[in-house]
Amino acid sequence: MSQTRENVISLKSAILIALTAVCMIGLLTLLIIKGTERQNDPVPGIAKEREEKLADTRSGMAEEMTSYRLISKDKGTVQLPVNLAMELTLQDLQQSTPRPSQVPVNPALPAPAAVEPVDAGTASTAGSDAADDESAAEEAAE
């Protein structure tokens, strides 16, 4: 009877340890999730201020892209809406004939020197490479 009582106690202990482990894992997971969670608005009102600033910037850009403006009266420079400027540029390119570039081009690079293939039977060993290089240099000098 004492043995069954010990088994019941050890079973209760095992269950208690398992429940404790599950709770600890759950608590640790909750802490990690809450700790890495992004704050929605760290400074109250800054998100709304940024949205307003972005909307103003976008509306200004849209107005600039779709309006006419005199840039320089002396030079006769004006700003056109982007769509009109693209159409005019396309018409200009279609009416003109292609011509060579006026950009100077460097002369072509010289062709690399021809390299003679080495036969597998006459290939030198690593120890005699320096001697072969010296004899080749002497032959080239003559």
Secondary structure, DSSP 8 states (H G I E B T S, - for coil): -HHHHHHHHHHHHHHHHHHHHHHHHHHHHHHHHHHH---S-SSTTHHHHHHHHHHHHHHHHHHHHT--EEEETTTTEEE--HHHHHHHHHHHHHHS------S----------------STT---GGGHHHHHHHHHHHHH-
